[in-house]
Amino acid sequence: MKWLRIWLTLLASLLLAGCRTKTAPLEEGEIVYQIYYLNAAMTRLIPQEYRSRTKDTDLLIQEMMDRFLKVPADLDCQAALSEKATYQGYKQEDMVLYLYFDSGYGAMQPGREILCRAALVRTLTQVPGIDYISIYSGDQLLMDTKGMPVGMLSATDFVDSISDVNAYERTELTLYFTDGGGEALFAEKREVVHNINTSVEKVILEELLGGPRQPGLEPTLDPGIRLLNVSTNENVCYLNFDGAFLNNPLEVKDYIPIYSIVNSLSELSSVNRVQISINGVQNVKFRDSIELNTMFERNLDYIGEGDRQAELKPLVPVEEE
């Protein structure tokens, strides 16, 4: 909680003081990007405008990393990466950019590492086609202070405004689970209390992975599945799971896990469609039968009807810790 509070506070204000130069008119073919540095006190991120005509993805990644690592002499800023850490290269696969550093990266002070992590993600996800960043320290995936893999990160993982990390709100959800037959979906209404800094979409996925509370209902997702990222843009909810999602072992019809997710998310006014990726890749099949490289929309054909549906009752609210 300590570092979460620092994270939210330090990333709150992307101040330009001491780093902005006079803005000149764009020349033909130029695109404006932001390279993120640290202020002199190393307490916040500072975006610095950078212009480039480069169109090739690989060349642009290299160009922006060079700029990221070497702060221009005329700027009163510091590189986000510690001098004790060494950048070793990158690899791109579909929408994911894998960044490799020596073990000095993981040895950075937690506060600075969080800022560096945010600076890397915000800088490099501006490259067209790069939606996620995965960071390696030494030979292993970056771990958080609890020893858990950080996983893939997107720009939406880093908040822009100060929020009270101890503030919570109550939300009513309509979640879709299945029954013993595993062929239909049934609605379970529940109220949850969650941190205001956690998106409702993420709360819905966490609740689905946690399983039903209503007697007679069965889960639709294996709790061992990891949700790597969730974001919503223009009424499309983008979900990124780890590989465990593809081989859901539950004895349910293939469409049940997919539409348990889609129909639950579609209960939100902000979500009309859902795009599912696996480790950042969309061109895969769920259970070797359902193509994931499509936008899924609410499907009422899979929702159960009659007396079984009428038996489901809203649950008493459960307070989350």
ABEGO torsion letter per residue (X at the ends): XAAAAAAAAAAABBBABGABBBBBBBBBGBBBBBBBBBBAAGABBBBBBBBBABABAAAAAAAAAAAAABBBAABBBBBABBAABBBAEBBBBEABBBBBBBAAAAABBAAAAAAAAAAAAAAAAABBGBABBBBBBEABBBBBAAGBBAEBBBAAABBABBBBAABBBBBBBBBBBBBAAGABBBBBBBBBBBBAABBAAAAAAAAAAAEBABBGBBBABBAABBBABBBBBGGBBBBBBBAAAAABABBBBAAAAAAAAAAAAAABAABABBBBBBGGBABBBBGGABBABBBBBBBAAABBBEAAAAABBBBBBBBBX
